Amino acid sequence: MSAKEMGTSDHHNRPHEETIEIKELLKVLLQSQAKLAEAQAQQADIQRQMLEQAKSQENIQNQMLEVLKSNSAGNKQQ
């Protein structure tokens, strides 16, 4: 007896197939979210490094400014 003869159809099997498809889609979604989280962590690390470099450069510029001020004050005394 075929499925049609028994009064059932292929539709009976579809919920199971849809469940499998949803599970696959969720798996892909979770993998994508994990990759995104990893990329965001890398971006945050790069931004932290850039901030450290900017602070270091600011310190160097402040030191240079102090040297210039010191030299300028020394030249005025002469």
C-alpha positions as CSV (number, residue, x, y, z in Angstrom):
1,M,0.0,0.0,0.0
2,S,1.3,3.4,-0.9
3,A,1.1,6.4,1.4
4,K,-1.7,7.9,-0.6
5,E,-3.7,4.7,-0.3
6,M,-3.3,4.7,3.4
7,G,-4.6,8.2,3.6
8,T,-1.3,9.8,4.6
9,S,1.0,11.9,2.4
10,D,4.5,13.2,2.3
11,H,3.3,16.0,4.5
12,H,3.5,13.6,7.5
13,N,7.3,13.5,7.0
14,R,7.8,17.2,6.6
15,P,7.8,18.3,10.3
16,H,10.7,15.9,10.9
17,E,12.6,17.3,7.9
18,E,11.8,20.9,9.0
19,T,13.1,20.1,12.5
20,I,16.4,18.9,11.0
21,E,16.6,22.0,8.8
22,I,15.9,24.3,11.8
23,K,18.6,22.5,13.8
24,E,21.1,23.0,10.9
25,L,20.2,26.6,10.6
26,L,20.6,27.1,14.4
27,K,24.0,25.4,14.2
28,V,25.1,27.7,11.4
29,L,23.7,30.7,13.4
30,L,25.6,29.8,16.5
31,Q,28.8,29.3,14.5
32,S,28.4,32.7,12.9
33,Q,27.8,34.3,16.3
34,A,30.9,32.6,17.7
35,K,33.0,33.9,14.7
36,L,31.5,37.4,15.2
37,A,32.3,37.4,18.9
38,E,35.9,36.3,18.1
39,A,36.2,39.1,15.6
40,Q,34.8,41.6,18.1
41,A,37.3,40.5,20.7
42,Q,40.1,40.9,18.2
43,Q,38.8,44.4,17.3
44,A,38.6,45.4,21.0
45,D,42.2,44.2,21.5
46,I,43.4,46.3,18.5
47,Q,41.6,49.3,19.9
48,R,43.2,48.8,23.3
49,Q,46.6,48.6,21.6
50,M,45.9,51.8,19.6
51,L,44.8,53.6,22.8
52,E,48.0,52.5,24.5
53,Q,50.1,53.8,21.6
54,A,48.2,57.1,21.6
55,K,48.9,57.5,25.3
56,S,52.5,56.6,24.8
57,Q,52.8,59.2,22.0
58,E,51.1,61.8,24.2
59,N,53.6,61.1,26.9
60,I,56.5,61.5,24.5
61,Q,55.0,64.8,23.1
62,N,54.6,66.1,26.7
63,Q,58.2,65.2,27.4
64,M,59.4,67.0,24.3
65,L,57.3,70.0,25.2
66,E,58.9,70.1,28.6
67,V,62.4,70.0,27.0
68,L,61.5,72.8,24.7
69,K,60.1,74.9,27.6
70,S,63.3,74.2,29.6
71,N,65.5,75.1,26.6
72,S,63.5,78.2,26.0
73,A,63.7,79.3,29.7
74,G,67.5,78.6,29.7
75,N,67.9,80.7,26.5
76,K,66.1,83.6,28.1
77,Q,68.3,83.6,31.2
78,Q,71.4,83.9,29.1
